[in-house]
Amino acid sequence: MDVDFRIVLKDVDESYPEHLSPEEIAVYIAEKKAKAFDESVDDEIVLTADTIVSIDGHILGKPETKQHAAEMLAMLSGKVHRVITGVCLLYKHQYNLFYDVSEVFFRKITAQEIDFYVNKYEPLDKAGAYGIQEWIGLIGIERINGSYTNVVGLPTEKLYQQLMRLV
């Protein structure tokens, strides 16, 4: 996007109230992450985001183990799921919150394909245990409805529009 930026990491608890919808969860966590910066910045824009996967009433965040990742991928196999990314732009102590939703259609993937992916790639740092830009996305995703960049983890099309409103 040709924007100068720096990465600053803070450890933030990503728990959320159980009654929230998937869209509300993603935005809630993104805002929670931004609040960790509120006292330390004023004239900079802080961008925080959180991506979750929603399928059959389940919320899939990042898997805890490779076995957990394999279970998540088996759950996604042959089904449609939703990828929701919540974004928070913090600027001058104001919170600008938005989200994007994409539908992802996974073909039926085999146990061997799941094992290959889980053991060769890094599924533990990704919501739903997969990266659309990685091997499993290239061989397993039949189509998406919505933003590709949202499924990657940040809806840059919407982000650009929101940034233009702030500057």
ZAMINU-445382 format. One record per residue: residue in one letter; x, y, z of N, C-alpha, C in turn. Coordinates in steps of 0.05 Angstrom, whole numbers. Example, Ala and Ser with C-alpha at 12.3 -4.5 7.8 and 13.67 -1.06 7.14 Angstrom:
# ZAMINU-445382
aa, n.x, n.y, n.z, ca.x, ca.y, ca.z, c.x, c.y, c.z
A, 264, -114, 156, 246, -90, 156, 264, -66, 156
S, 257, -45, 142, 273, -21, 143, 258, 1, 157
This chain:
# ZAMINU-445382
aa, n.x, n.y, n.z, ca.x, ca.y, ca.z, c.x, c.y, c.z
M, 16, -24, 0, 0, 0, 0, 17, 25, 0
D, 44, 22, 0, 62, 44, 0, 58, 63, 24
V, 56, 51, 48, 53, 66, 72, 76, 59, 90
D, 90, 79, 101, 111, 74, 120, 99, 64, 146
F, 111, 43, 158, 101, 33, 183, 123, 19, 198
R, 117, 14, 223, 135, -2, 240, 117, -21, 255
I, 129, -43, 263, 115, -64, 277, 123, -63, 307
V, 103, -61, 324, 107, -61, 353, 89, -83, 364
L, 101, -101, 378, 86, -124, 389, 80, -119, 419
K, 56, -126, 427, 48, -125, 455, 33, -151, 460
D, 37, -162, 484, 23, -186, 492, -5, -178, 501
V, -26, -187, 487, -54, -180, 494, -70, -206, 497
D, -85, -208, 518, -104, -230, 522, -125, -229, 500
E, -128, -250, 485, -147, -251, 463, -174, -265, 470
S, -180, -266, 496, -206, -278, 504, -228, -258, 498
Y, -252, -268, 498, -275, -251, 491, -300, -262, 505
P, -321, -245, 509, -346, -255, 520, -359, -275, 502
E, -370, -296, 513, -382, -318, 497, -406, -310, 481
H, -421, -289, 489, -446, -281, 476, -442, -266, 449
L, -418, -259, 442, -413, -243, 419, -416, -259, 393
S, -425, -245, 372, -426, -257, 345, -397, -259, 334
P, -392, -275, 313, -365, -276, 302, -354, -249, 294
E, -371, -232, 282, -362, -205, 274, -355, -189, 298
E, -371, -191, 319, -365, -176, 344, -340, -186, 357
I, -335, -212, 356, -311, -223, 368, -286, -211, 355
A, -285, -212, 328, -262, -202, 314, -257, -172, 320
V, -278, -156, 321, -275, -128, 326, -267, -123, 356
Y, -279, -138, 374, -273, -137, 402, -243, -141, 408
I, -232, -162, 396, -204, -168, 400, -186, -147, 387
A, -193, -138, 363, -178, -117, 350, -177, -92, 367
E, -200, -84, 379, -201, -61, 396, -185, -65, 422
K, -187, -89, 433, -172, -96, 457, -142, -93, 452
K, -133, -102, 428, -104, -99, 421, -97, -69, 419
A, -114, -53, 408, -109, -24, 405, -107, -10, 432
K, -124, -18, 450, -124, -6, 477, -97, -9, 491
A, -82, -29, 484, -56, -33, 496, -36, -10, 487
F, -43, 4, 466, -26, 26, 456, -37, 54, 462
D, -61, 56, 472, -75, 82, 474, -59, 103, 490
E, -46, 95, 512, -32, 114, 529, -4, 122, 517
S, 6, 105, 499, 33, 110, 490, 35, 124, 463
V, 13, 129, 449, 14, 143, 423, -8, 164, 422
D, -2, 184, 406, -22, 205, 402, -24, 214, 373
D, -1, 220, 361, -1, 230, 334, 5, 209, 313
E, 6, 184, 321, 10, 162, 302, -16, 147, 299
I, -19, 134, 276, -42, 116, 273, -33, 88, 281
V, -48, 76, 299, -42, 49, 307, -63, 31, 293
L, -53, 10, 280, -70, -9, 266, -68, -35, 281
T, -90, -46, 290, -91, -73, 302, -113, -88, 288
A, -110, -114, 287, -130, -131, 273, -131, -159, 286
D, -153, -172, 281, -155, -200, 290, -172, -215, 270
T, -164, -238, 262, -178, -255, 243, -187, -280, 256
I, -212, -287, 251, -223, -313, 261, -237, -327, 238
V, -241, -353, 242, -256, -369, 223, -281, -379, 237
S, -304, -377, 223, -329, -386, 234, -341, -408, 216
I, -348, -431, 229, -359, -453, 214, -378, -468, 232
D, -402, -473, 223, -422, -489, 237, -425, -481, 266
G, -425, -455, 272, -428, -446, 299, -403, -447, 316
H, -381, -455, 305, -355, -456, 319, -337, -433, 311
I, -322, -422, 330, -303, -402, 324, -275, -415, 325
L, -260, -412, 303, -233, -424, 302, -213, -401, 302
G, -198, -400, 323, -176, -381, 324, -150, -395, 315
K, -128, -390, 328, -103, -403, 322, -102, -430, 337
P, -94, -451, 324, -92, -477, 337, -69, -477, 358
E, -72, -494, 378, -52, -495, 399, -30, -516, 393
T, -37, -536, 378, -18, -557, 371, -21, -566, 342
K, -3, -582, 332, -6, -592, 305, -30, -610, 303
Q, -36, -625, 323, -59, -643, 324, -85, -626, 322
H, -85, -604, 338, -108, -586, 337, -111, -573, 310
A, -89, -567, 297, -90, -556, 270, -102, -576, 250
A, -93, -601, 253, -104, -622, 235, -134, -625, 240
E, -143, -624, 264, -172, -626, 270, -187, -603, 258
M, -176, -579, 260, -189, -555, 247, -192, -559, 217
L, -170, -567, 204, -171, -571, 175, -190, -593, 167
A, -192, -614, 183, -212, -635, 177, -240, -624, 180
M, -245, -605, 198, -271, -593, 202, -278, -575, 178
L, -258, -562, 166, -262, -544, 143, -265, -559, 117
S, -254, -583, 116, -253, -599, 91, -281, -604, 80
G, -284, -597, 54, -309, -602, 40, -332, -584, 48
K, -326, -562, 62, -347, -544, 72, -340, -515, 65
V, -360, -498, 70, -357, -469, 67, -354, -458, 95
H, -335, -439, 98, -333, -425, 124, -330, -395, 118
R, -332, -380, 140, -329, -351, 138, -303, -342, 152
V, -289, -324, 139, -265, -312, 151, -273, -283, 157
I, -270, -276, 182, -277, -249, 192, -252, -236, 203
T, -246, -213, 193, -224, -197, 204, -235, -171, 215
G, -230, -167, 241, -237, -142, 254, -212, -124, 254
V, -216, -99, 249, -194, -80, 248, -201, -55, 265
C, -180, -46, 279, -183, -21, 294, -161, -2, 286
L, -168, 22, 280, -149, 44, 275, -152, 63, 298
L, -131, 65, 314, -130, 84, 337, -114, 108, 328
Y, -127, 131, 330, -114, 156, 323, -124, 179, 341
K, -106, 191, 355, -112, 213, 374, -134, 204, 393
H, -131, 180, 404, -148, 168, 424, -177, 163, 414
Q, -180, 162, 388, -206, 155, 376, -203, 127, 363
Y, -223, 111, 366, -223, 84, 356, -241, 82, 332
N, -230, 75, 309, -245, 71, 284, -246, 40, 280
L, -269, 28, 283, -272, -1, 282, -287, -9, 257
F, -278, -31, 244, -293, -42, 221, -284, -71, 218
Y, -299, -85, 201, -292, -113, 196, -299, -120, 167
D, -289, -143, 158, -295, -153, 132, -300, -183, 135
V, -317, -194, 118, -324, -222, 118, -321, -234, 90
S, -308, -257, 88, -306, -271, 63, -315, -300, 67
E, -328, -311, 47, -336, -339, 48, -314, -355, 33
V, -306, -377, 45, -285, -394, 33, -296, -422, 28
F, -293, -432, 4, -303, -458, -3, -279, -477, -5
F, -277, -495, 14, -256, -516, 14, -266, -541, 0
R, -250, -552, -17, -256, -578, -28, -251, -599, -6
K, -259, -623, -11, -253, -645, 8, -224, -651, 6
I, -209, -647, 28, -181, -652, 28, -175, -678, 43
T, -155, -692, 35, -150, -718, 48, -134, -715, 73
A, -134, -737, 89, -118, -737, 114, -88, -734, 107
Q, -80, -746, 85, -51, -743, 77, -44, -715, 70
E, -63, -701, 56, -58, -672, 49, -57, -655, 75
I, -74, -661, 94, -74, -647, 119, -48, -651, 134
D, -40, -676, 136, -15, -683, 150, 9, -669, 136
F, 10, -670, 110, 32, -657, 95, 33, -628, 102
Y, 10, -614, 101, 9, -586, 106, 18, -579, 135
V, 6, -593, 153, 11, -588, 182, 41, -592, 189
N, 53, -612, 176, 81, -618, 183, 101, -601, 167
K, 94, -591, 144, 112, -576, 127, 110, -545, 131
Y, 86, -536, 137, 81, -507, 139, 77, -499, 169
E, 69, -474, 173, 66, -464, 200, 36, -457, 206
P, 20, -477, 211, -9, -472, 216, -15, -460, 243
L, 4, -460, 262, -3, -452, 289, -6, -422, 293
D, 2, -406, 274, -1, -377, 277, -23, -366, 259
K, -41, -384, 250, -62, -375, 232, -90, -384, 242
A, -109, -365, 240, -136, -372, 247, -146, -394, 228
G, -159, -415, 239, -168, -437, 223, -146, -456, 214
A, -122, -451, 222, -99, -468, 217, -89, -469, 188
Y, -96, -448, 173, -86, -448, 145, -81, -420, 135
G, -64, -418, 115, -59, -393, 101, -68, -397, 72
I, -86, -381, 62, -96, -384, 35, -74, -381, 15
Q, -53, -366, 22, -31, -361, 4, -10, -384, 4
E, -14, -403, 21, 4, -426, 23, -7, -450, 7
W, 8, -471, 8, 2, -496, -7, -27, -505, -4
I, -36, -506, 21, -64, -516, 25, -84, -498, 12
G, -80, -473, 11, -98, -455, -3, -97, -459, -33
L, -73, -464, -43, -70, -467, -72, -83, -493, -82
I, -83, -514, -65, -94, -540, -74, -121, -545, -63
G, -130, -531, -42, -154, -539, -29, -177, -519, -31
I, -172, -494, -37, -194, -475, -38, -204, -472, -66
E, -230, -479, -69, -243, -478, -95, -250, -450, -104
R, -260, -434, -85, -267, -406, -91, -272, -391, -65
I, -273, -364, -68, -280, -347, -45, -301, -327, -55
N, -318, -319, -38, -336, -296, -42, -326, -275, -23
G, -316, -253, -34, -306, -232, -17, -277, -226, -22
S, -265, -213, -3, -238, -203, -6, -217, -225, -1
Y, -199, -228, -20, -176, -247, -17, -158, -237, 6
T, -152, -210, 6, -134, -200, 27, -146, -204, 55
N, -172, -204, 57, -184, -209, 83, -178, -237, 92
V, -179, -256, 74, -173, -284, 81, -143, -287, 88
V, -126, -272, 75, -98, -271, 82, -94, -261, 111
G, -111, -242, 119, -110, -232, 146, -114, -202, 150
L, -116, -187, 129, -121, -158, 131, -135, -148, 106
P, -160, -139, 109, -174, -129, 85, -164, -102, 76
T, -143, -103, 59, -129, -79, 52, -147, -59, 36
E, -166, -70, 21, -183, -52, 6, -199, -34, 25
K, -211, -45, 45, -226, -30, 65, -207, -13, 82
L, -184, -24, 89, -165, -9, 105, -156, 16, 91
Y, -150, 15, 66, -142, 39, 50, -164, 61, 52
Q, -189, 53, 48, -210, 72, 49, -212, 86, 77
Q, -209, 69, 98, -211, 80, 125, -187, 98, 131
L, -163, 91, 122, -140, 108, 126, -143, 135, 112
M, -155, 135, 88, -159, 160, 74, -178, 178, 89
R, -196, 167, 104, -214, 184, 120, -200, 197, 144
L, -178, 185, 153, -164, 196, 176, -144, 217, 169
V, -133, 216, 145, -112, 235, 138, -122, 257, 120
